[in-house]
Amino acid sequence: MKEKRLKEITFELEKIPHLELLESSSDRDKFSRDFFEYSPILTSQLKGCRADIVVRPRTVEALSSVASACARHKIPLTLRGAGTGNYGQSVPLKGGVVMLMSQLNKIRNFDSATGTVFVESGCLLKDLERELLRHGRQLRLLPSTWRSASVGGFVAGGSGGIGSVRWGFLRDPGHLLGLEIVTLQDPPEILQLDEKSAEALNHAYGTNGIFTALKISTAPAVKWQEVTIDCSDWTQALSLLNTCVRAAVDLHLCSLLENKIVEKIPSWSGKAIGKHRLLILVAPDGVSTLNRLAFKVGAKFNFLGPENYSNGTGLRELSWNHTTLHMRAVDSGWTYLQMLLPCPELSVLETLKSRWGDDLLWHLEAVRQQGVQRIAALPLVRWRGKESLDKLMKECKDLGAILFNPHVITVEDGGLGVIDADQVKAKQDNDPTGLLNPGKLRGWL
Ligand SMILES: Cc1cc2nc3c(=O)[nH]c(=O)nc-3n(C[C@H](O)[C@H](O)[C@H](O)COP(=O)(O)OP(=O)(O)OC[C@H]3O[C@@H](n4cnc5c(N)ncnc54)[C@H](O)[C@@H]3O)c2cc1C
């Protein structure tokens, strides 16, 4: 039955102008995967999932025709930006059509009075950032995959990253100011959503609307300077992280890596045997203050100069989940967790370290959460099986950490575990037959 419907839809898709069909077996495999292999649990869960058809529209009209055909033939449709998600967000659980958004990549409008930008979903963050810099602006939040990831994929599938130290997370009010979406209906509608209506589609894994363009806020551009600070002692390093974050300096990134991580990742931030390392992006007028704060506690301050965007070897590319990427490149037996630590953090970090030893290596990121400076952790975890991982997650929770489980496929389970009625309502409105990225919104199931 599905075979017949697939044949019929393929016949229709072939006739749509400005639509490319990618039918080779290798393309179907390639565009059915993301970076879920960081999780051994997701790896075994998702390995058999595969698109039946891959399409790449070049216009919004072609995209609408795909939506209409999927609705008419009851074929699942999964959207794909750059495919850099970590939880199988763009993996088609039920096969069907995977739609590549990369050709819808225009910057439609930049408003110099407000700094807001209206940009098509497939635009790469690096291209958007470059254009904004020409206007004296920059993105507030970027994933460490900012060179390869798309703006639509970041808003639908990401959460925060570089910039979170002062701008919090993507779902905080004020980042996403509006959306243009296409509904999954026959015929589909093209809707312009304001900030309030767009909220329910933010971080919903493309389950409740197809973004064609996004209106987002930006920040004044700062020439960020790279600084590292090395500490011999973990307690001192953590305390210095908190001191730097609370100082009156403008930061874009403030990460802390345990010495056993520093030894293994690429050495472009400088060699440091046995030292715990802070990686910091700071405004030019804050460099001397950080130097003074480091000197005061006897830590070693290193000024690396202004960020160089050209080659992918910046401190950004050692932070957030790039730390996990580099550690796994050396030894794929590492996986990871994501959590917000309770405050004060030290005793929790020490308790877990004393129980798990070198099976747990600390990687911390300073973030702003609901207006308050907090510390998030993305620890490297030695994979010892699901039972062991569950035990560790339980211990983290019991000690007061808020877990964002990266080993699950639904929006809710990777978040706070609760169903968001607005997300489900938006799906009802924009995808009444439940064909968009099926299986990822637990509230719908
Ligand atoms: C090494 C590494 C580091 C990372 N660091 C970070 C980080 O710092 N912060 C962070 O948040 N994430 C991070 N990630 C995860 C990921 O890179 C980001 O979330 C990224 O922004 C996803 O963008 P993408 O274009 O690759 O989206 P994809 O992976 O292609 O898609 C993500 C989700 O968005 C949906 N989607 C895509 N386009 C649309 C659309 N037009 N309309 C509706 N839904 C759509 C997809 O269906 C999918 O559910 C990291 C991943 C890796 C591998």
The ligand as a MOL file (V3000), in Angstrom:
LIG
                    3D

  0  0  0     0  0            999 V3000
M  V30 BEGIN CTAB
M  V30 COUNTS 53 58 0 0 0
M  V30 BEGIN ATOM
M  V30 1 C 29.9580 18.8590 17.2020 0
M  V30 2 C 28.5860 19.3950 17.4780 0
M  V30 3 C 28.4480 20.5320 18.2390 0
M  V30 4 C 27.1680 21.0550 18.5040 0
M  V30 5 N 27.0390 22.1640 19.2950 0
M  V30 6 C 25.8100 22.6660 19.5390 0
M  V30 7 C 25.6520 23.8450 20.3220 0
M  V30 8 O 26.6180 24.4890 20.7410 0
M  V30 9 N 24.3820 24.2580 20.5760 0
M  V30 10 C 23.2950 23.6420 20.0620 0
M  V30 11 O 22.1710 24.0800 20.3070 0
M  V30 12 N 23.4160 22.5500 19.2920 0
M  V30 13 C 24.6410 22.0610 18.9920 0
M  V30 14 N 24.7680 20.9650 18.1980 0
M  V30 15 C 23.5820 20.4180 17.5480 0
M  V30 16 C 23.3340 21.0640 16.1390 0
M  V30 17 O 24.5480 21.2580 15.4720 0
M  V30 18 C 22.6600 22.3870 16.2020 0
M  V30 19 O 21.4940 22.3470 16.9250 0
M  V30 20 C 22.3840 22.9710 14.8130 0
M  V30 21 O 21.9770 24.2820 14.9480 0
M  V30 22 C 21.3550 22.2330 13.9970 0
M  V30 23 O 21.2440 22.8690 12.7320 0
M  V30 24 P 21.0830 22.0250 11.3970 0
M  V30 25 O 20.9120 22.9830 10.2720 0
M  V30 26 O 22.1530 21.0400 11.2470 0
M  V30 27 O 19.7050 21.3250 11.7060 0
M  V30 28 P 19.2400 19.8050 11.4290 0
M  V30 29 O 20.0510 18.8870 12.2580 0
M  V30 30 O 19.2020 19.5570 9.9700 0
M  V30 31 O 17.7640 19.8650 11.9710 0
M  V30 32 C 17.4820 20.0530 13.3250 0
M  V30 33 C 15.9650 19.9730 13.5200 0
M  V30 34 O 15.3720 21.0970 12.8810 0
M  V30 35 C 14.3470 20.6660 11.9950 0
M  V30 36 N 14.3340 21.6160 10.8780 0
M  V30 37 C 15.3340 21.8830 10.0050 0
M  V30 38 N 14.9290 22.8190 9.1290 0
M  V30 39 C 13.6510 23.1360 9.4690 0
M  V30 40 C 12.6780 24.0320 8.9250 0
M  V30 41 N 12.9320 24.7630 7.8710 0
M  V30 42 N 11.4680 24.1050 9.5290 0
M  V30 43 C 11.1820 23.3620 10.6220 0
M  V30 44 N 12.0490 22.4740 11.1460 0
M  V30 45 C 13.2690 22.3760 10.5770 0
M  V30 46 C 14.7490 19.2590 11.5730 0
M  V30 47 O 13.6290 18.5050 11.1550 0
M  V30 48 C 15.3250 18.7380 12.8800 0
M  V30 49 O 14.2950 18.2860 13.7060 0
M  V30 50 C 26.0260 20.4160 17.9520 0
M  V30 51 C 26.1890 19.2730 17.1640 0
M  V30 52 C 27.4430 18.7710 16.9210 0
M  V30 53 C 27.5810 17.5540 16.0600 0
M  V30 END ATOM
M  V30 BEGIN BOND
M  V30 1 1 1 2
M  V30 2 1 2 3
M  V30 3 2 2 52
M  V30 4 2 3 4
M  V30 5 1 4 5
M  V30 6 1 4 50
M  V30 7 2 5 6
M  V30 8 1 6 7
M  V30 9 1 6 13
M  V30 10 2 7 8
M  V30 11 1 7 9
M  V30 12 1 9 10
M  V30 13 2 10 11
M  V30 14 1 10 12
M  V30 15 2 12 13
M  V30 16 1 13 14
M  V30 17 1 14 15
M  V30 18 1 14 50
M  V30 19 1 15 16
M  V30 20 1 16 17
M  V30 21 1 16 18
M  V30 22 1 18 19
M  V30 23 1 18 20
M  V30 24 1 20 21
M  V30 25 1 20 22
M  V30 26 1 22 23
M  V30 27 1 23 24
M  V30 28 2 24 25
M  V30 29 1 24 26
M  V30 30 1 24 27
M  V30 31 1 27 28
M  V30 32 2 28 29
M  V30 33 1 28 30
M  V30 34 1 28 31
M  V30 35 1 31 32
M  V30 36 1 32 33
M  V30 37 1 33 34
M  V30 38 1 33 48
M  V30 39 1 34 35
M  V30 40 1 35 36
M  V30 41 1 35 46
M  V30 42 1 36 37
M  V30 43 1 36 45
M  V30 44 2 37 38
M  V30 45 1 38 39
M  V30 46 1 39 40
M  V30 47 2 39 45
M  V30 48 1 40 41
M  V30 49 2 40 42
M  V30 50 1 42 43
M  V30 51 2 43 44
M  V30 52 1 44 45
M  V30 53 1 46 47
M  V30 54 1 46 48
M  V30 55 1 48 49
M  V30 56 2 50 51
M  V30 57 1 51 52
M  V30 58 1 52 53
M  V30 END BOND
M  V30 END CTAB
M  END
